[in-house]
Amino acid sequence: MAAAAPKPEILAAFEAAKGFMPTDEGLALYAAAVEAGALGLPLLEVGTYCGRSAILLADAARESGVTALTLDHHRGSEEQQPGWDYHDPETVDPEIGLMDTLPTFRRTLHRAGLEEHVVALVGRSPQVASFWGTPLGLVFIDGGHTDEHATADYEGWAPHVAVGGLLLIHDVFPDPKDEFTGQAPYRVYLRALDSGAFTEVSVTGSLRVLRRTGAGM
């Protein structure tokens, strides 16, 4: 059976949105989200930025009759701060001088007609994870790329993936030269495999899709 694919207008909205995920990885994310949606459980993204990937997650949730959740403090990851290659001055709030991607995210979902299919969680990942108690059909880790943040996202959210559900990890680059952008997610990916709770389903670019097959972590 062919993998599920978004409608042309949804894919066009994704490609027009501010963000970094390439199209092939977006299509893999969408297919995984539709598959996980069949479990009837919410789909969670950790790391929203301006909503590019949230478009696909939200549309997959709509197709599956579940809810998409997207979590971010909206002040930007380390590599998105002033002076770094991934900084976008348009995301800075001129009144306070700090990044604020929440308004752009809301406009992104509005333009795509997907606002009612997403619950935006605004806060720090470990803080929200500390009181979370709902099983999830999918967790997509795409937050900060330091070991501290990537590890916290994994430890906070991977245990909530239901057996049979999917854990997706973005920006996995095994080459050590990608130390800042990809090595922390790579180490989290290896940890997930070593846990015995997850098995690899697919690799698309820097996106890894793992299925939870056991209870151990």
C-alpha positions as CSV (number, residue, x, y, z in Angstrom):
1,M,0.0,0.0,0.0
2,A,1.3,3.5,-0.9
3,A,2.1,5.8,2.0
4,A,-0.5,8.4,2.8
5,A,0.2,11.8,1.2
6,P,-1.2,15.3,1.9
7,K,-3.5,17.0,-0.5
8,P,-1.8,19.4,-2.9
9,E,-3.0,22.5,-1.1
10,I,-1.7,21.2,2.2
11,L,1.7,20.4,0.7
12,A,1.7,23.9,-0.9
13,A,1.0,25.5,2.5
14,F,3.8,23.5,4.1
15,E,6.3,24.5,1.4
16,A,5.3,28.2,1.7
17,A,5.6,28.3,5.5
18,K,8.7,29.6,7.3
19,G,10.8,26.7,8.6
20,F,13.6,24.2,7.7
21,M,12.1,20.8,7.1
22,P,12.6,19.6,3.5
23,T,9.7,18.2,1.5
24,D,10.8,14.6,1.5
25,E,11.0,14.6,5.3
26,G,7.7,16.3,5.5
27,L,6.0,13.6,3.4
28,A,7.5,10.9,5.7
29,L,6.3,12.8,8.7
30,Y,2.8,13.0,7.3
31,A,2.7,9.3,6.4
32,A,3.8,8.4,9.9
33,A,1.3,10.7,11.5
34,V,-1.6,9.2,9.5
35,E,-0.4,5.7,10.5
36,A,-0.1,6.6,14.1
37,G,-3.5,8.4,14.1
38,A,-5.1,5.0,13.5
39,L,-4.4,4.3,17.2
40,G,-7.0,7.0,18.1
41,L,-4.5,8.8,20.3
42,P,-3.1,12.4,20.1
43,L,-0.1,13.3,18.1
44,L,2.6,15.5,19.7
45,E,5.3,17.6,18.2
46,V,8.0,19.0,20.4
47,G,9.5,22.1,18.8
48,T,7.0,24.1,16.8
49,Y,9.0,27.2,15.5
50,C,6.7,28.8,13.0
51,G,4.4,25.9,12.2
52,R,5.8,24.4,9.0
53,S,5.7,20.8,10.2
54,A,2.7,21.4,12.3
55,I,0.7,21.9,9.1
56,L,1.3,18.3,8.1
57,L,0.8,16.9,11.6
58,A,-2.5,18.8,11.9
59,D,-3.8,17.7,8.6
60,A,-2.9,14.1,9.4
61,A,-4.7,14.4,12.7
62,R,-7.7,15.8,10.9
63,E,-7.7,12.8,8.5
64,S,-7.4,10.4,11.4
65,G,-10.0,12.1,13.7
66,V,-7.5,12.8,16.5
67,T,-5.9,15.9,17.9
68,A,-2.5,17.3,17.1
69,L,-0.5,18.9,19.9
70,T,2.5,21.1,19.3
71,L,4.8,22.3,22.2
72,D,7.2,25.2,22.2
73,H,8.2,28.1,24.3
74,H,8.4,30.1,21.1
75,R,11.6,32.0,22.1
76,G,13.7,30.1,19.7
77,S,16.3,27.3,20.0
78,E,20.0,28.0,20.5
79,E,20.8,28.0,16.8
80,Q,18.0,30.5,16.1
81,Q,19.3,33.3,18.3
82,P,20.9,36.5,17.0
83,G,24.3,35.8,15.6
84,W,23.6,32.2,14.5
85,D,23.1,30.9,11.0
86,Y,19.4,30.0,11.6
87,H,18.4,33.4,13.0
88,D,15.5,35.2,11.3
89,P,15.1,38.8,12.4
90,E,11.5,38.8,11.4
91,T,10.7,36.5,14.4
92,V,12.0,39.1,16.9
93,D,9.4,41.0,18.9
94,P,10.5,44.6,18.5
95,E,9.0,45.7,21.8
96,I,11.0,43.3,24.0
97,G,13.8,42.4,21.7
98,L,13.3,38.6,22.1
99,M,12.2,36.0,19.6
100,D,8.5,35.2,19.5
101,T,7.5,32.7,16.9
102,L,4.0,32.3,18.3
103,P,2.3,34.9,16.1
104,T,3.8,33.5,13.0
105,F,2.8,30.0,14.0
106,R,-0.8,31.1,14.5
107,R,-0.8,32.9,11.1
108,T,0.6,29.7,9.5
109,L,-2.2,27.5,10.8
110,H,-4.8,30.1,9.9
111,R,-3.7,30.3,6.3
112,A,-3.7,26.5,6.1
113,G,-7.3,26.3,7.6
114,L,-6.0,24.0,10.4
115,E,-6.4,26.0,13.6
116,E,-9.2,23.9,15.0
117,H,-7.2,20.7,14.6
118,V,-4.2,21.8,16.8
119,V,-3.8,22.5,20.5
120,A,-0.8,24.8,21.0
121,L,1.1,24.1,24.2
122,V,3.2,27.1,25.1
123,G,5.9,26.3,27.7
124,R,9.1,24.5,28.3
125,S,9.2,20.8,27.3
126,P,10.4,19.4,30.7
127,Q,7.9,21.4,32.6
128,V,5.0,20.2,30.6
129,A,6.2,16.6,30.4
130,S,6.5,16.6,34.2
131,F,2.7,16.5,34.7
132,W,1.7,14.8,31.4
133,G,-0.3,11.7,31.8
134,T,-2.0,10.9,28.4
135,P,-0.7,8.2,26.1
136,L,0.3,9.4,22.7
137,G,0.2,7.8,19.3
138,L,3.1,9.8,18.0
139,V,5.9,11.9,19.5
140,F,8.0,14.0,17.1
141,I,11.1,15.4,18.7
142,D,12.3,18.5,16.9
143,G,13.3,20.9,19.6
144,G,16.7,22.2,20.9
145,H,19.8,20.5,19.5
146,T,22.0,20.6,22.6
147,D,22.4,17.4,24.6
148,E,20.6,18.9,27.5
149,H,17.5,19.8,25.5
150,A,17.4,16.8,23.2
151,T,17.9,14.4,26.2
152,A,15.1,16.2,28.2
153,D,12.7,15.9,25.3
154,Y,13.4,12.2,24.9
155,E,13.2,11.4,28.6
156,G,10.1,13.5,29.1
157,W,8.1,12.3,26.1
158,A,9.3,9.0,24.7
159,P,7.8,7.1,27.7
160,H,4.3,8.5,26.7
161,V,4.4,6.8,23.3
162,A,1.9,4.0,23.4
163,V,3.0,0.5,22.4
164,G,2.5,0.4,18.6
165,G,2.9,4.1,18.4
166,L,5.7,6.0,16.7
167,L,8.7,8.1,17.9
168,L,10.1,10.5,15.3
169,I,13.5,12.2,15.8
170,H,14.5,15.0,13.4
171,D,17.9,16.3,12.5
172,V,19.7,13.0,13.0
173,F,23.2,13.4,11.5
174,P,25.7,10.6,12.3
175,D,28.7,12.6,11.0
176,P,30.7,14.2,13.9
177,K,31.2,17.3,11.9
178,D,27.5,18.1,12.5
179,E,28.1,18.3,16.2
180,F,25.9,21.3,16.9
181,T,23.1,20.6,14.4
182,G,22.7,16.9,14.6
183,Q,24.8,15.0,17.0
184,A,22.6,15.4,20.1
185,P,19.5,14.1,18.2
186,Y,21.7,11.3,16.9
187,R,22.7,10.3,20.4
188,V,19.0,10.4,21.4
189,Y,18.2,8.2,18.4
190,L,20.9,5.6,19.4
191,R,19.6,5.7,23.0
192,A,16.1,4.9,21.8
193,L,17.3,1.9,19.8
194,D,19.5,0.7,22.7
195,S,16.5,0.9,25.1
196,G,14.9,-2.2,23.5
197,A,11.6,-0.3,23.5
198,F,11.9,1.0,19.9
199,T,12.6,-0.5,16.5
200,E,13.4,1.5,13.4
201,V,10.7,1.8,10.8
202,S,12.2,4.2,8.2
203,V,14.9,6.7,7.4
204,T,14.3,9.8,5.2
205,G,17.0,12.3,5.1
206,S,17.6,13.3,8.7
207,L,14.3,12.0,9.9
208,R,14.1,8.7,11.8
209,V,10.9,6.9,12.5
210,L,10.8,4.3,15.3
211,R,8.0,2.1,16.5
212,R,7.5,1.4,20.2
213,T,7.4,-2.4,20.5
214,G,8.0,-2.8,24.2
215,A,7.4,-1.3,27.6
216,G,11.0,-1.0,28.7
217,M,12.9,2.3,28.5
